[in-house]
Amino acid sequence: MFLGFSIGFCSASISDSWVASMSGEVICFVFPGAAGHVNPSLPIARRLVQQGYQVEYVCSEALRAPIAATGATFRDVDFVVVPRAAGDVSSAREMIVSTLQAYEDPGANAWALNFGSLAASKLIPIFVDFLRELAPKLLVYCPVLCSYAHLAASHLKIPDVSLLTASGPGFWDAAFTTHGGSAKQLCEAIGKNAANNKAVQEIRAFLGKPELKLNTSEPLICDYYTRLNLVTTIPSLADPLNDADAQFYREAGQDFHFIGPCLDEPGEGEKSEELELRRLWEEIQEAMAQKREIIYVSMGTVLTGDHPDHGWHGQSGTLLTGQQLCQAAPAHERWRRSTVPPFVLMAMRIPSCWWWRWGESRRRRSRDWRYQRTAGV
């Protein structure tokens, strides 16, 4: 017997007995601070919460609001990493970026973050400690940028599922075809780096897994996948996987299930934004009732407006929307380390045009109500 569940166009099958045994248990999500990787996971987190699971979601502060809107408990990755890190670090990102210099090769900057092992060698013990303390029954993770969580979970024998938001395990082959080079050439370059080789040996020894490739041989990122890997596209749109890699994954028992796009329930994003607007409006009304002065600070009227080409959703001939440009500042490391005073209200997801439209609609409702009372309606 299998219970089929769908999330938008996302569907998968899990056993009835598994559902019954997991209800009320902790499921941990670990994803990078990148919306393209996080967004497809949100409807899954929401559905699991609705089914009675306790979802603990580790990610960057910039994505707290949409994650919390699913009902999951948000955990700032900095509060997971910094207290457990060796040395003086102020954020997870700072620790990861600081490892680039340790490769002692400027050419390593091209592959270190996605394929190198120095950052992973620091993060794996941290997440082993965190997951041991949290004791989840399941880990859901991004295999592209959060492989350290998978390796930590496997060390603790915690079952896990990856959510691959690229177009299948052949996506790196497609990238090489477009931009040049090959997986073989990249593995050779990685294998020649002494600092990386030392980190690989440290990881193998710590986990007791001398068989780990860790990108020193093909297939690339094969150690980042687990037994069950969900892919957010359909087979006909997947990048082709070469025969050698396909055979490797079959023999390793690593299955890739193409579940299609993971779309959230209709209107969920709008609901969370409306809740934020309502909260701001109530705070301002309370301040006005107390006769407090209110200062409104905006990031302009163009990027935060509703112009189709140059506004919140417009790109103005670039690759970035007005929303992405405005939200880049709060995502900056220096901003994230700063403390927001209690009398300052921040609305990073609400553009000016929405705010004024909301306020006008509330004033109009208020005027209509007063007119009806005056007219005896």
C-alpha positions, 0 to 999 in steps of 0.5 A: 500500500502506498499513499500518493500525495501531490504538492501543486504538480509535485507528486511522490509516493510514500508508504502508509506505515512510514507516514504513521511512524513519522507523524509528530517526528522531527524532519530537518531541512537544510538549504542554501540562502538561494531562492531558486533552491529554497522555493521548490522545498517550501510546498514540501515543508508546508505539506509535511507540517500539515500532516503533523510533522515538526519541520526544522528548516536551516537556512539564511536569515534573508529567507526567514519569512517564506520559510516561516510561512510554511509553518516550519520552525526557522533556524538561522544557519549562522546560529547553527554554525558560529557557536560550533565553529573553530576560531573567530567567525561571525557567519557561516558565509564568512567561514565558507568564503575564508576557505578560498584562500587556503587552496593557495591557487587563484584558479581554484576559485572557479571550482572551490565552492561547488566542488572543493572540500575545505569548507565541507571539512569544517561544516561536516563536524558542525552538522554532525553535532547539530543533527545529533542534538536535533535527532531528526528522523529524516533530513531533506537537503540541497545536494548541490550546495548542502552536501555537508548535511547529507554526509553528516546525516549518513555518519549518524545513520539518519535517513535523508532525501535530496531535492535537486532543483537542477535539471537532473544529474546530467546538469553538469554535463550540459554546463560543460557542453555550453561553456567548455571543459569536461568533468575529467579535466575538472577532476584532474585540476581538483586532484592536483590541489594539495590543500583540497587533497588534505581536506578530502583525507580528513573527511574520509577519516572523520566519516570512516569512508575511504571510498568517498570520491569527493570530486577527485574522480568522476562522476562529479558530486556523486557523493552528494546524492543519497539513495532517493533524490527528487528532481524538480523537473520532468524526464523529457526536460532533463539534461541527458546523463552519460552512460558511464554516470548512469551505470554508476548511479544504478550500481550505487543504488542512487535513484532519481525521481523526476517529480516535476515542478514543486509549486506552492498552494495558490495564493500562499505567497500572497497570503504571507505578504498580506499578513506582513502588510496587515501587521505593518498597518496595525503597528502604524495605527497603534503609533498614530493612536499614541501620537508618535512621529512616524518616519517613512524610508523607501528605496525610491519610487521606481524600483519599488513601483509597479512599472512593468519594465522598471518596477518591482517585477521589471528587469529594465534590460538587465537580469535582475528585477527591482525586487532583487536589487532592493533585497540585495542590500539586506542580504549583505553580510554587513547588514545581516550582522547589524542590529535593528532597533526595536522602533524600526520596522523593516518590510523587505518583501513589500514594495512601496506600491503595495504599501500605498495601495493597501493604505489607500484601500483601508482609508477608502473602506474607513470613509465608506463606513463613516459615510454609511453611518452618517447617511443612516445606512 
